[in-house]
Every structure is written in structure tokens, then in C-alpha cells.
Amino acid sequence: MRSISLFTIVVSVIVGLSSCSPKISTRKLNAYTTVAPTIKSYNELTMDLDMEPITYVIDISTEAGKMKLKNLSVDEACDLALIEAIMANKCATIFNPQYTHLVHKGKVLRVTLYGYPARYKKQ
């Protein structure tokens, strides 16, 4: 009789503890789920900043520029200019990017980016 009550107590303690265990839930991303990018702060301790600023231009005077700017909004054209400037200058980011753009009848004709390229410091 005593062993049955001891067994009952042990089982009830185990069941009680297992019901209090933390639950882990996962969420699958589907095609319509967007993940917001994380914002990182860079400073002079992690990046080497070039002293010479760069200027990068995409305009419709060239065939490549005409195809790149076709059907883009001003914001999309600025993002494209930033990405291409980073790739062309082989840098990690561009500090203080400033944009100028020329728009005629809703079409982007030219986007100019001005800023300072920065690269990660070698540790």
C-alpha cells in the first residue's frame, strides 16, 4: 500500500514538472512572409573610411543605364545606385550616401550617388 502511494506521488510530480516545461514553437516562413533587415551600427572601430568621396551615376544616356532605370521608382533607382556603387568600389558600405535624381514625366532619367566608401578593418 505504501509503495503504491509513493509511486503515485512520484508519477504526479513527474507529470506536474513535465507540464511546466517551456514550450518551443517554430514558425515556418511562407512565400508571403517578409523578414525585416536588422540595422547594425558601424563606427571607426570596425570600419576604415576612405578619405576620398565617390560619385556613382546611372542614367539613360547609355544602353545599360536605360535598361536598369526602366520602370523603376525614384526609391528603387536610389537603392540600385547604392548596390552598384558598393560593388563597383569593392567596399562593405557607403557612409552618408546622398542622392540626386532627374525625373521627367514620372520616369527616372538619372540617379547620382555621392558618399564615402568604407571597408571592414582587418583584425
MOPAC internal coordinates of N, CA, C and O (Angstrom, degrees):
PM7 1SCF
backbone

  N    0.0000 0     0.00 0     0.00 0    0    0    0
  C    1.4424 1     0.00 0     0.00 0    1    0    0
  C    1.5223 1   110.99 1     0.00 0    2    1    0
  O    1.2310 1   121.68 1   137.17 1    3    2    1
  N    1.3427 1   114.38 1   -42.83 1    3    2    1
  C    1.4517 1   118.81 1  -179.39 1    5    3    2
  C    1.5281 1   110.88 1   -66.84 1    6    5    3
  O    1.2310 1   119.74 1   142.26 1    7    6    5
  N    1.3500 1   118.10 1   -37.74 1    7    6    5
  C    1.4599 1   121.21 1   179.65 1    9    7    6
  C    1.5263 1   111.06 1   -67.91 1   10    9    7
  O    1.2310 1   119.59 1   148.29 1   11   10    9
  N    1.3049 1   118.40 1   -31.71 1   11   10    9
  C    1.4676 1   121.11 1   177.92 1   13   11   10
  C    1.5239 1   110.39 1   -69.69 1   14   13   11
  O    1.2310 1   119.49 1   139.58 1   15   14   13
  N    1.3001 1   118.58 1   -40.42 1   15   14   13
  C    1.4596 1   120.54 1   179.62 1   17   15   14
  C    1.5336 1   110.51 1   -70.96 1   18   17   15
  O    1.2310 1   120.22 1   143.66 1   19   18   17
  N    1.3315 1   117.19 1   -36.34 1   19   18   17
  C    1.4511 1   120.35 1   176.25 1   21   19   18
  C    1.5293 1   110.32 1   -65.52 1   22   21   19
  O    1.2310 1   120.68 1   138.76 1   23   22   21
  N    1.3318 1   116.30 1   -41.24 1   23   22   21
  C    1.4543 1   121.66 1   176.97 1   25   23   22
  C    1.5275 1   110.39 1   -62.07 1   26   25   23
  O    1.2310 1   120.28 1   137.20 1   27   26   25
  N    1.3190 1   117.07 1   -42.80 1   27   26   25
  C    1.4599 1   122.14 1   179.27 1   29   27   26
  C    1.5226 1   110.71 1   -62.61 1   30   29   27
  O    1.2310 1   120.01 1   139.15 1   31   30   29
  N    1.3100 1   117.58 1   -40.85 1   31   30   29
  C    1.4600 1   121.55 1   179.77 1   33   31   30
  C    1.5299 1   110.36 1   -65.88 1   34   33   31
  O    1.2310 1   120.12 1   135.26 1   35   34   33
  N    1.3365 1   117.38 1   -44.74 1   35   34   33
  C    1.4641 1   121.45 1  -179.60 1   37   35   34
  C    1.5180 1   110.36 1   -62.80 1   38   37   35
  O    1.2310 1   119.78 1   135.85 1   39   38   37
  N    1.3388 1   118.03 1   -44.15 1   39   38   37
  C    1.4659 1   121.70 1   179.47 1   41   39   38
  C    1.5191 1   110.36 1   -64.28 1   42   41   39
  O    1.2310 1   119.62 1   138.17 1   43   42   41
  N    1.3201 1   118.34 1   -41.83 1   43   42   41
  C    1.4668 1   120.40 1  -179.12 1   45   43   42
  C    1.5331 1   110.80 1   -67.41 1   46   45   43
  O    1.2310 1   119.83 1   145.38 1   47   46   45
  N    1.3417 1   117.93 1   -34.62 1   47   46   45
  C    1.4674 1   120.73 1   176.65 1   49   47   46
  C    1.5244 1   110.22 1   -66.76 1   50   49   47
  O    1.2310 1   119.78 1   136.55 1   51   50   49
  N    1.3220 1   118.03 1   -43.45 1   51   50   49
  C    1.4667 1   121.84 1   179.59 1   53   51   50
  C    1.5182 1   110.58 1   -63.89 1   54   53   51
  O    1.2310 1   120.28 1   136.18 1   55   54   53
  N    1.3158 1   117.07 1   -43.82 1   55   54   53
  C    1.4691 1   120.51 1   178.58 1   57   55   54
  C    1.5123 1   110.15 1   -64.51 1   58   57   55
  O    1.2310 1   120.25 1   139.33 1   59   58   57
  N    1.3158 1   117.12 1   -40.67 1   59   58   57
  C    1.4649 1   120.59 1   179.27 1   61   59   58
  C    1.5161 1   112.34 1   -64.47 1   62   61   59
  O    1.2310 1   120.48 1   138.11 1   63   62   61
  N    1.3237 1   116.68 1   -41.89 1   63   62   61
  C    1.4648 1   120.08 1   179.40 1   65   63   62
  C    1.5247 1   112.04 1   -69.98 1   66   65   63
  O    1.2310 1   120.38 1   143.19 1   67   66   65
  N    1.3184 1   116.87 1   -36.81 1   67   66   65
  C    1.4626 1   118.36 1  -179.17 1   69   67   66
  C    1.5141 1   111.69 1   -70.89 1   70   69   67
  O    1.2310 1   120.13 1   152.63 1   71   70   69
  N    1.3250 1   117.35 1   -27.37 1   71   70   69
  C    1.4629 1   118.74 1   178.09 1   73   71   70
  C    1.5157 1   110.91 1   -76.89 1   74   73   71
  O    1.2310 1   119.51 1   162.74 1   75   74   73
  N    1.3351 1   118.54 1   -17.26 1   75   74   73
  C    1.4559 1   122.17 1   178.87 1   77   75   74
  C    1.5253 1   112.40 1   -93.51 1   78   77   75
  O    1.2310 1   119.71 1   178.34 1   79   78   77
  N    1.3196 1   118.15 1    -1.66 1   79   78   77
  C    1.4571 1   120.07 1  -177.94 1   81   79   78
  C    1.5302 1   109.66 1   -68.10 1   82   81   79
  O    1.2310 1   120.28 1   -32.12 1   83   82   81
  N    1.3197 1   117.07 1   147.88 1   83   82   81
  C    1.4611 1   119.53 1  -178.73 1   85   83   82
  C    1.5249 1   111.43 1   -66.26 1   86   85   83
  O    1.2310 1   121.32 1   -36.24 1   87   86   85
  N    1.2841 1   115.08 1   143.76 1   87   86   85
  C    1.4570 1   121.56 1   179.43 1   89   87   86
  C    1.5298 1   108.90 1   -95.45 1   90   89   87
  O    1.2310 1   120.65 1   -40.55 1   91   90   89
  N    1.2910 1   116.37 1   139.45 1   91   90   89
  C    1.4608 1   122.04 1   177.27 1   93   91   90
  C    1.5167 1   106.92 1  -110.78 1   94   93   91
  O    1.2310 1   121.35 1   -57.04 1   95   94   93
  N    1.3033 1   115.02 1   122.96 1   95   94   93
  C    1.4567 1   118.30 1   178.97 1   97   95   94
  C    1.5164 1   108.82 1  -119.14 1   98   97   95
  O    1.2310 1   121.15 1   -38.20 1   99   98   97
  N    1.2855 1   115.41 1   141.80 1   99   98   97
  C    1.4582 1   120.92 1   177.25 1  101   99   98
  C    1.5130 1   108.41 1  -118.24 1  102  101   99
  O    1.2310 1   121.92 1   -26.66 1  103  102  101
  N    1.3177 1   113.93 1   153.34 1  103  102  101
  C    1.4512 1   119.47 1   179.73 1  105  103  102
  C    1.5108 1   107.28 1  -126.96 1  106  105  103
  O    1.2310 1   120.87 1   -56.21 1  107  106  105
  N    1.3044 1   115.95 1   123.79 1  107  106  105
  C    1.4620 1   120.16 1   177.89 1  109  107  106
  C    1.5197 1   108.97 1   -81.49 1  110  109  107
  O    1.2310 1   121.50 1   -39.92 1  111  110  109
  N    1.3335 1   114.73 1   140.08 1  111  110  109
  C    1.4539 1   120.13 1   175.75 1  113  111  110
  C    1.5115 1   108.28 1   -89.77 1  114  113  111
  O    1.2310 1   121.35 1   -48.83 1  115  114  113
  N    1.2946 1   115.02 1   131.17 1  115  114  113
  C    1.4588 1   118.29 1   175.73 1  117  115  114
  C    1.5253 1   109.20 1  -104.76 1  118  117  115
  O    1.2310 1   120.46 1     5.11 1  119  118  117
  N    1.2799 1   116.73 1  -174.89 1  119  118  117
  C    1.4627 1   121.27 1  -175.43 1  121  119  118
  C    1.5310 1   112.13 1   -65.94 1  122  121  119
  O    1.2310 1   119.90 1   159.25 1  123  122  121
  N    1.3150 1   117.80 1   -20.75 1  123  122  121
  C    1.4580 1   120.71 1  -176.04 1  125  123  122
  C    1.5203 1   113.35 1   -99.26 1  126  125  123
  O    1.2310 1   120.18 1   177.64 1  127  126  125
  N    1.3192 1   117.26 1    -2.36 1  127  126  125
  C    1.4517 1   121.28 1  -179.96 1  129  127  126
  C    1.5192 1   109.26 1   -86.58 1  130  129  127
  O    1.2310 1   120.64 1   -49.14 1  131  130  129
  N    1.3267 1   116.38 1   130.86 1  131  130  129
  C    1.4546 1   120.45 1   176.67 1  133  131  130
  C    1.5182 1   108.76 1  -110.34 1  134  133  131
  O    1.2310 1   120.89 1   -36.21 1  135  134  133
  N    1.2964 1   115.91 1   143.79 1  135  134  133
  C    1.4488 1   122.12 1   178.30 1  137  135  134
  C    1.5225 1   107.50 1  -110.57 1  138  137  135
  O    1.2310 1   120.82 1   -56.21 1  139  138  137
  N    1.3139 1   116.05 1   123.79 1  139  138  137
  C    1.4606 1   120.37 1  -178.85 1  141  139  138
  C    1.5201 1   109.86 1   -72.88 1  142  141  139
  O    1.2310 1   120.13 1   -41.63 1  143  142  141
  N    1.3332 1   117.36 1   138.37 1  143  142  141
  C    1.4656 1   119.38 1   178.67 1  145  143  142
  C    1.5208 1   110.71 1   -70.04 1  146  145  143
  O    1.2310 1   120.75 1   -28.29 1  147  146  145
  N    1.2942 1   116.16 1   151.71 1  147  146  145
  C    1.4548 1   120.51 1   176.90 1  149  147  146
  C    1.5242 1   109.21 1   -88.28 1  150  149  147
  O    1.2310 1   121.11 1   -33.71 1  151  150  149
  N    1.2930 1   115.47 1   146.29 1  151  150  149
  C    1.4558 1   121.18 1  -179.41 1  153  151  150
  C    1.5152 1   107.92 1  -101.03 1  154  153  151
  O    1.2310 1   121.03 1   -55.49 1  155  154  153
  N    1.3191 1   115.64 1   124.51 1  155  154  153
  C    1.4539 1   120.81 1   179.07 1  157  155  154
  C    1.5183 1   108.75 1  -111.56 1  158  157  155
  O    1.2310 1   121.25 1   -33.71 1  159  158  157
  N    1.2932 1   115.22 1   146.29 1  159  158  157
  C    1.4515 1   120.93 1   178.75 1  161  159  158
  C    1.5258 1   109.26 1  -100.12 1  162  161  159
  O    1.2310 1   120.69 1   -54.07 1  163  162  161
  N    1.3133 1   116.29 1   125.93 1  163  162  161
  C    1.4531 1   121.55 1   177.57 1  165  163  162
  C    1.5188 1   107.98 1  -112.17 1  166  165  163
  O    1.2310 1   120.67 1   -31.74 1  167  166  165
  N    1.3146 1   116.33 1   148.26 1  167  166  165
  C    1.4542 1   120.60 1   177.33 1  169  167  166
  C    1.5230 1   109.60 1  -146.39 1  170  169  167
  O    1.2310 1   120.99 1     8.64 1  171  170  169
  N    1.3238 1   115.70 1  -171.36 1  171  170  169
  C    1.4627 1   119.73 1  -176.13 1  173  171  170
  C    1.5203 1   112.63 1   -67.83 1  174  173  171
  O    1.2310 1   119.62 1   167.69 1  175  174  173
  N    1.3268 1   118.34 1   -12.31 1  175  174  173
  C    1.4595 1   120.21 1   178.94 1  177  175  174
  C    1.5276 1   111.94 1   -81.24 1  178  177  175
  O    1.2310 1   120.01 1   156.18 1  179  178  177
  N    1.3347 1   117.59 1   -23.82 1  179  178  177
  C    1.4577 1   120.46 1  -177.32 1  181  179  178
  C    1.5291 1   113.19 1  -111.87 1  182  181  179
  O    1.2310 1   119.50 1   162.43 1  183  182  181
  N    1.3117 1   118.56 1   -17.57 1  183  182  181
  C    1.4604 1   121.44 1  -173.61 1  185  183  182
  C    1.5291 1   111.10 1  -127.59 1  186  185  183
  O    1.2310 1   121.28 1   -35.09 1  187  186  185
  N    1.3443 1   115.16 1   144.91 1  187  186  185
  C    1.4601 1   122.30 1   169.77 1  189  187  186
  C    1.5168 1   107.15 1   -98.87 1  190  189  187
  O    1.2310 1   120.29 1   -61.04 1  191  190  189
  N    1.3154 1   117.06 1   118.96 1  191  190  189
  C    1.4558 1   122.61 1  -177.52 1  193  191  190
  C    1.5219 1   109.57 1   -96.37 1  194  193  191
  O    1.2310 1   120.19 1   -51.14 1  195  194  193
  N    1.3429 1   117.25 1   128.86 1  195  194  193
  C    1.4596 1   120.87 1   176.59 1  197  195  194
  C    1.5251 1   109.16 1   -68.68 1  198  197  195
  O    1.2310 1   120.70 1   -37.16 1  199  198  197
  N    1.3102 1   116.27 1   142.84 1  199  198  197
  C    1.4610 1   120.39 1   178.86 1  201  199  198
  C    1.5277 1   112.01 1   -81.61 1  202  201  199
  O    1.2310 1   120.54 1   159.87 1  203  202  201
  N    1.3300 1   116.57 1   -20.13 1  203  202  201
  C    1.4627 1   121.44 1   179.73 1  205  203  202
  C    1.5292 1   109.39 1   -96.98 1  206  205  203
  O    1.2310 1   119.94 1   -56.90 1  207  206  205
  N    1.3284 1   117.73 1   123.10 1  207  206  205
  C    1.4637 1   119.33 1   177.12 1  209  207  206
  C    1.5267 1   110.88 1   -73.80 1  210  209  207
  O    1.2310 1   121.22 1   -20.51 1  211  210  209
  N    1.3157 1   115.28 1   159.49 1  211  210  209
  C    1.4657 1   120.71 1   177.54 1  213  211  210
  C    1.5270 1   108.94 1  -116.15 1  214  213  211
  O    1.2310 1   121.85 1   -22.27 1  215  214  213
  N    1.3068 1   114.06 1   157.73 1  215  214  213
  C    1.4581 1   121.48 1   172.79 1  217  215  214
  C    1.5185 1   106.63 1  -128.84 1  218  217  215
  O    1.2310 1   120.52 1   -51.36 1  219  218  217
  N    1.3263 1   116.61 1   128.64 1  219  218  217
  C    1.4594 1   121.75 1  -179.89 1  221  219  218
  C    1.5167 1   107.66 1  -126.41 1  222  221  219
  O    1.2310 1   120.74 1   -50.16 1  223  222  221
  N    1.3319 1   116.19 1   129.84 1  223  222  221
  C    1.4626 1   121.54 1  -174.64 1  225  223  222
  C    1.5240 1   110.19 1  -124.47 1  226  225  223
  O    1.2310 1   121.00 1   -44.38 1  227  226  225
  N    1.3127 1   115.69 1   135.62 1  227  226  225
  C    1.4644 1   122.53 1   167.95 1  229  227  226
  C    1.5230 1   105.85 1  -122.24 1  230  229  227
  O    1.2310 1   120.64 1   -59.20 1  231  230  229
  N    1.3191 1   116.39 1   120.80 1  231  230  229
  C    1.4653 1   118.76 1   176.97 1  233  231  230
  C    1.5205 1   110.67 1  -140.73 1  234  233  231
  O    1.2310 1   121.40 1   -11.25 1  235  234  233
  N    1.3233 1   114.93 1   168.75 1  235  234  233
  C    1.4659 1   119.85 1  -173.80 1  237  235  234
  C    1.5202 1   112.95 1   -85.30 1  238  237  235
  O    1.2310 1   119.50 1  -173.88 1  239  238  237
  N    1.3406 1   118.56 1     6.12 1  239  238  237
  C    1.4611 1   120.03 1   178.78 1  241  239  238
  C    1.5283 1   111.47 1   -72.13 1  242  241  239
  O    1.2310 1   120.54 1   159.17 1  243  242  241
  N    1.3221 1   116.57 1   -20.83 1  243  242  241
  C    1.4625 1   120.05 1   175.63 1  245  243  242
  C    1.5237 1   109.29 1  -105.30 1  246  245  243
  O    1.2310 1   120.89 1   -22.36 1  247  246  245
  N    1.3158 1   115.91 1   157.64 1  247  246  245
  C    1.4687 1   120.36 1  -179.89 1  249  247  246
  C    1.5253 1   110.69 1   -65.40 1  250  249  247
  O    1.2310 1   120.35 1   139.53 1  251  250  249
  N    1.3447 1   116.93 1   -40.47 1  251  250  249
  C    1.4661 1   120.26 1   179.01 1  253  251  250
  C    1.5286 1   110.93 1   -64.98 1  254  253  251
  O    1.2310 1   120.41 1   137.45 1  255  254  253
  N    1.3157 1   116.82 1   -42.55 1  255  254  253
  C    1.4669 1   120.58 1   178.96 1  257  255  254
  C    1.5145 1   112.26 1   -64.91 1  258  257  255
  O    1.2310 1   120.81 1   142.80 1  259  258  257
  N    1.3292 1   116.06 1   -37.20 1  259  258  257
  C    1.4628 1   120.35 1   178.36 1  261  259  258
  C    1.5256 1   110.75 1   -62.87 1  262  261  259
  O    1.2310 1   120.45 1   138.82 1  263  262  261
  N    1.3288 1   116.74 1   -41.18 1  263  262  261
  C    1.4632 1   120.28 1   179.96 1  265  263  262
  C    1.5276 1   111.41 1   -71.62 1  266  265  263
  O    1.2310 1   120.39 1   143.35 1  267  266  265
  N    1.3303 1   116.86 1   -36.65 1  267  266  265
  C    1.4650 1   120.05 1  -179.45 1  269  267  266
  C    1.5281 1   112.20 1   -67.40 1  270  269  267
  O    1.2310 1   120.05 1   140.28 1  271  270  269
  N    1.3144 1   117.52 1   -39.72 1  271  270  269
  C    1.4620 1   121.35 1  -175.53 1  273  271  270
  C    1.5239 1   113.93 1   -87.74 1  274  273  271
  O    1.2310 1   120.07 1   175.48 1  275  274  273
  N    1.3210 1   117.47 1    -4.52 1  275  274  273
  C    1.4589 1   121.10 1  -177.77 1  277  275  274
  C    1.5298 1   110.20 1   -62.41 1  278  277  275
  O    1.2310 1   120.40 1   -55.14 1  279  278  277
  N    1.3131 1   116.84 1   124.86 1  279  278  277
  C    1.4731 1   125.52 1   176.28 1  281  279  278
  C    1.5271 1   113.90 1    62.05 1  282  281  279
  O    1.2310 1   119.35 1  -152.04 1  283  282  281
  N    1.3217 1   118.85 1    27.96 1  283  282  281
  C    1.4628 1   121.63 1   176.68 1  285  283  282
  C    1.5193 1   110.08 1  -102.22 1  286  285  283
  O    1.2310 1   121.12 1   -34.69 1  287  286  285
  N    1.3405 1   115.47 1   145.31 1  287  286  285
  C    1.4611 1   119.97 1   171.91 1  289  287  286
  C    1.5330 1   107.84 1   -79.93 1  290  289  287
  O    1.2310 1   120.72 1    -7.30 1  291  290  289
  N    1.3263 1   116.24 1   172.70 1  291  290  289
  C    1.4586 1   120.54 1  -179.66 1  293  291  290
  C    1.5295 1   110.16 1   -62.91 1  294  293  291
  O    1.2310 1   119.91 1   136.60 1  295  294  293
  N    1.3340 1   117.79 1   -43.40 1  295  294  293
  C    1.4653 1   121.13 1  -179.92 1  297  295  294
  C    1.5282 1   111.41 1   -63.95 1  298  297  295
  O    1.2310 1   120.21 1   138.12 1  299  298  297
  N    1.3125 1   117.20 1   -41.88 1  299  298  297
  C    1.4648 1   120.66 1   178.63 1  301  299  298
  C    1.5181 1   111.06 1   -65.73 1  302  301  299
  O    1.2310 1   120.17 1   141.85 1  303  302  301
  N    1.3238 1   117.29 1   -38.15 1  303  302  301
  C    1.4621 1   121.15 1   178.66 1  305  303  302
  C    1.5318 1   110.86 1   -66.95 1  306  305  303
  O    1.2310 1   120.18 1   142.39 1  307  306  305
  N    1.3377 1   117.26 1   -37.61 1  307  306  305
  C    1.4644 1   120.89 1   177.25 1  309  307  306
  C    1.5241 1   110.88 1   -66.36 1  310  309  307
  O    1.2310 1   120.43 1   138.86 1  311  310  309
  N    1.3236 1   116.77 1   -41.14 1  311  310  309
  C    1.4695 1   120.32 1   176.83 1  313  311  310
  C    1.5229 1   111.11 1   -62.77 1  314  313  311
  O    1.2310 1   120.52 1   138.42 1  315  314  313
  N    1.3261 1   116.61 1   -41.58 1  315  314  313
  C    1.4626 1   120.76 1   178.18 1  317  315  314
  C    1.5257 1   111.07 1   -63.12 1  318  317  315
  O    1.2310 1   120.21 1   137.58 1  319  318  317
  N    1.3245 1   117.19 1   -42.42 1  319  318  317
  C    1.4620 1   120.96 1   179.13 1  321  319  318
  C    1.5305 1   110.63 1   -62.99 1  322  321  319
  O    1.2310 1   120.20 1   140.65 1  323  322  321
  N    1.3222 1   117.23 1   -39.35 1  323  322  321
  C    1.4595 1   120.66 1   178.92 1  325  323  322
  C    1.5261 1   111.13 1   -65.06 1  326  325  323
  O    1.2310 1   120.38 1   133.85 1  327  326  325
  N    1.3125 1   116.88 1   -46.15 1  327  326  325
  C    1.4732 1   120.64 1  -179.71 1  329  327  326
  C    1.5181 1   110.92 1   -62.99 1  330  329  327
  O    1.2310 1   120.16 1   135.22 1  331  330  329
  N    1.3173 1   117.30 1   -44.78 1  331  330  329
  C    1.4664 1   119.80 1  -179.72 1  333  331  330
  C    1.5257 1   112.01 1   -68.09 1  334  333  331
  O    1.2310 1   119.94 1   145.03 1  335  334  333
  N    1.3293 1   117.72 1   -34.97 1  335  334  333
  C    1.4678 1   120.57 1   178.19 1  337  335  334
  C    1.5244 1   110.60 1   -66.47 1  338  337  335
  O    1.2310 1   120.32 1   141.02 1  339  338  337
  N    1.3253 1   116.99 1   -38.98 1  339  338  337
  C    1.4679 1   120.69 1   177.35 1  341  339  338
  C    1.5230 1   109.86 1   -63.92 1  342  341  339
  O    1.2310 1   120.22 1   135.77 1  343  342  341
  N    1.3260 1   117.19 1   -44.23 1  343  342  341
  C    1.4648 1   119.99 1  -179.64 1  345  343  342
  C    1.5220 1   111.51 1   -68.11 1  346  345  343
  O    1.2310 1   119.77 1   139.11 1  347  346  345
  N    1.3226 1   118.04 1   -40.89 1  347  346  345
  C    1.4622 1   121.28 1  -178.06 1  349  347  346
  C    1.5278 1   112.02 1   -67.27 1  350  349  347
  O    1.2310 1   120.03 1   147.10 1  351  350  349
  N    1.3309 1   117.55 1   -32.90 1  351  350  349
  C    1.4642 1   121.35 1  -178.37 1  353  351  350
  C    1.5164 1   113.55 1   -96.57 1  354  353  351
  O    1.2310 1   120.56 1  -177.90 1  355  354  353
  N    1.3328 1   116.53 1     2.10 1  355  354  353
  C    1.4721 1   122.28 1   178.26 1  357  355  354
  C    1.5277 1   111.24 1    49.55 1  358  357  355
  O    1.2310 1   121.20 1  -126.40 1  359  358  357
  N    1.3197 1   115.30 1    53.60 1  359  358  357
  C    1.4554 1   120.77 1   179.73 1  361  359  358
  C    1.5247 1   109.46 1  -125.16 1  362  361  359
  O    1.2310 1   120.66 1    -8.79 1  363  362  361
  N    1.3267 1   116.34 1   171.21 1  363  362  361
  C    1.4567 1   121.16 1  -178.74 1  365  363  362
  C    1.5208 1   111.67 1   -86.18 1  366  365  363
  O    1.2310 1   120.36 1   143.69 1  367  366  365
  N    1.3100 1   116.91 1   -36.31 1  367  366  365
  C    1.4599 1   121.26 1  -179.95 1  369  367  366
  C    1.5226 1   108.73 1  -158.44 1  370  369  367
  O    1.2310 1   121.03 1    -6.68 1  371  370  369
  N    1.3079 1   115.63 1   173.32 1  371  370  369
  C    1.4625 1   121.16 1   175.77 1  373  371  370
  C    1.5175 1   107.14 1  -123.78 1  374  373  371
  O    1.2310 1   121.07 1   -59.72 1  375  374  373
  N    1.3385 1   115.56 1   120.28 1  375  374  373
  C    1.4483 1   120.71 1   179.45 1  377  375  374
  C    1.5165 1   110.35 1   -79.46 1  378  377  375
  O    1.2310 1   121.34 1   -37.79 1  379  378  377
  N    1.3145 1   115.03 1   142.21 1  379  378  377
  C    1.4560 1   123.81 1   176.35 1  381  379  378
  C    1.5326 1   112.45 1    50.02 1  382  381  379
  O    1.2310 1   119.89 1  -125.44 1  383  382  381
  N    1.3345 1   117.82 1    54.56 1  383  382  381
  C    1.4648 1   118.36 1   178.48 1  385  383  382
  C    1.5261 1   110.89 1   -69.04 1  386  385  383
  O    1.2310 1   121.25 1   -45.30 1  387  386  385
  N    1.3148 1   115.21 1   134.70 1  387  386  385
  C    1.4651 1   121.40 1   177.93 1  389  387  386
  C    1.5151 1   107.34 1  -123.78 1  390  389  387
  O    1.2310 1   120.85 1   -43.96 1  391  390  389
  N    1.3332 1   115.98 1   136.04 1  391  390  389
  C    1.4564 1   121.28 1  -174.41 1  393  391  390
  C    1.5178 1   110.51 1  -117.73 1  394  393  391
  O    1.2310 1   121.66 1   -38.22 1  395  394  393
  N    1.3178 1   114.43 1   141.78 1  395  394  393
  C    1.4597 1   120.59 1   165.34 1  397  395  394
  C    1.5203 1   106.35 1  -127.12 1  398  397  395
  O    1.2310 1   120.91 1   -32.46 1  399  398  397
  N    1.3106 1   115.87 1   147.54 1  399  398  397
  C    1.4587 1   119.03 1  -178.22 1  401  399  398
  C    1.5220 1   110.03 1  -143.77 1  402  401  399
  O    1.2310 1   121.86 1   -24.99 1  403  402  401
  N    1.3133 1   114.04 1   155.01 1  403  402  401
  C    1.4595 1   121.94 1   177.68 1  405  403  402
  C    1.5263 1   107.29 1  -120.99 1  406  405  403
  O    1.2310 1   121.06 1   -58.35 1  407  406  405
  N    1.3331 1   115.59 1   121.65 1  407  406  405
  C    1.4584 1   121.40 1  -178.29 1  409  407  406
  C    1.5207 1   108.12 1  -124.70 1  410  409  407
  O    1.2310 1   121.15 1   -44.62 1  411  410  409
  N    1.3384 1   115.41 1   135.38 1  411  410  409
  C    1.4589 1   120.84 1   177.07 1  413  411  410
  C    1.5282 1   108.85 1  -133.76 1  414  413  411
  O    1.2310 1   120.69 1   -59.10 1  415  414  413
  N    1.3202 1   116.28 1   120.90 1  415  414  413
  C    1.4676 1   122.74 1  -179.25 1  417  415  414
  C    1.5159 1   112.24 1    53.62 1  418  417  415
  O    1.2310 1   120.83 1  -138.35 1  419  418  417
  N    1.3218 1   116.02 1    41.65 1  419  418  417
  C    1.4542 1   121.50 1   176.72 1  421  419  418
  C    1.5189 1   114.95 1    80.99 1  422  421  419
  O    1.2310 1   119.64 1   177.22 1  423  422  421
  N    1.3243 1   118.29 1    -2.78 1  423  422  421
  C    1.4625 1   121.02 1   179.07 1  425  423  422
  C    1.5276 1   109.44 1  -103.56 1  426  425  423
  O    1.2310 1   121.28 1   -44.32 1  427  426  425
  N    1.3196 1   115.16 1   135.68 1  427  426  425
  C    1.4640 1   120.66 1   178.41 1  429  427  426
  C    1.5211 1   107.78 1   -79.93 1  430  429  427
  O    1.2310 1   120.85 1   -58.18 1  431  430  429
  N    1.3403 1   115.98 1   121.82 1  431  430  429
  C    1.4624 1   120.91 1  -179.46 1  433  431  430
  C    1.5285 1   112.41 1   -98.80 1  434  433  431
  O    1.2310 1   120.91 1   148.46 1  435  434  433
  N    1.3477 1   115.86 1   -31.54 1  435  434  433
  C    1.4589 1   118.96 1  -178.80 1  437  435  434
  C    1.5235 1   109.91 1  -156.22 1  438  437  435
  O    1.2310 1   121.11 1   -37.91 1  439  438  437
  N    1.3184 1   115.48 1   142.09 1  439  438  437
  C    1.4625 1   122.88 1   173.09 1  441  439  438
  C    1.5140 1   107.22 1  -130.38 1  442  441  439
  O    1.2310 1   120.81 1   -49.90 1  443  442  441
  N    1.3275 1   116.06 1   130.10 1  443  442  441
  C    1.4609 1   121.82 1   178.58 1  445  443  442
  C    1.5176 1   108.69 1  -121.86 1  446  445  443
  O    1.2310 1   120.73 1   -48.38 1  447  446  445
  N    1.3256 1   116.21 1   131.62 1  447  446  445
  C    1.4558 1   122.45 1   178.01 1  449  447  446
  C    1.5135 1   108.54 1  -113.37 1  450  449  447
  O    1.2310 1   120.80 1   -43.19 1  451  450  449
  N    1.3250 1   116.08 1   136.81 1  451  450  449
  C    1.4605 1   122.78 1   177.31 1  453  451  450
  C    1.5291 1   106.99 1  -129.70 1  454  453  451
  O    1.2310 1   119.96 1   -48.83 1  455  454  453
  N    1.3228 1   117.69 1   131.17 1  455  454  453
  C    1.4621 1   120.10 1   179.13 1  457  455  454
  C    1.5137 1   111.89 1  -178.31 1  458  457  455
  O    1.2310 1   121.41 1     3.28 1  459  458  457
  N    1.3196 1   114.91 1  -176.72 1  459  458  457
  C    1.4569 1   122.24 1  -177.34 1  461  459  458
  C    1.5240 1   109.86 1  -111.77 1  462  461  459
  O    1.2310 1   119.83 1   -62.67 1  463  462  461
  N    1.3344 1   117.92 1   117.33 1  463  462  461
  C    1.4657 1   120.11 1   177.73 1  465  463  462
  C    1.5351 1   110.95 1   -68.33 1  466  465  463
  O    1.2310 1   121.40 1   -32.84 1  467  466  465
  N    1.3196 1   114.93 1   147.16 1  467  466  465
  C    1.4647 1   120.50 1   179.00 1  469  467  466
  C    1.5238 1   108.59 1  -137.22 1  470  469  467
  O    1.2310 1   121.68 1   -36.59 1  471  470  469
  N    1.3150 1   114.40 1   143.41 1  471  470  469
  C    1.4613 1   121.75 1   179.77 1  473  471  470
  C    1.5289 1   109.02 1  -125.24 1  474  473  471
  O    1.2310 1   120.73 1   -25.74 1  475  474  473
  N    1.3240 1   116.21 1   154.26 1  475  474  473
  C    1.4608 1   119.84 1   177.46 1  477  475  474
  C    1.5214 1   110.16 1   -66.92 1  478  477  475
  O    1.2310 1   120.47 1   -37.49 1  479  478  477
  N    1.3132 1   116.70 1   142.51 1  479  478  477
  C    1.4568 1   121.19 1   175.60 1  481  479  478
  C    1.5094 1   108.75 1   -72.03 1  482  481  479
  O    1.2310 1   121.37 1   -35.85 1  483  482  481
  N    1.3090 1   114.98 1   144.15 1  483  482  481
  C    1.4665 1   120.30 1   176.51 1  485  483  482
  C    1.5130 1   108.04 1   -81.00 1  486  485  483
  O    1.2310 1   120.84 1   -54.27 1  487  486  485
  N    1.2980 1   116.00 1   125.73 1  487  486  485
  C    1.4718 1   121.20 1  -177.16 1  489  487  486
  C    1.4989 1   110.56 1   -94.36 1  490  489  487
  O    1.2310 1   120.10 1   180.00 1  491  490  489

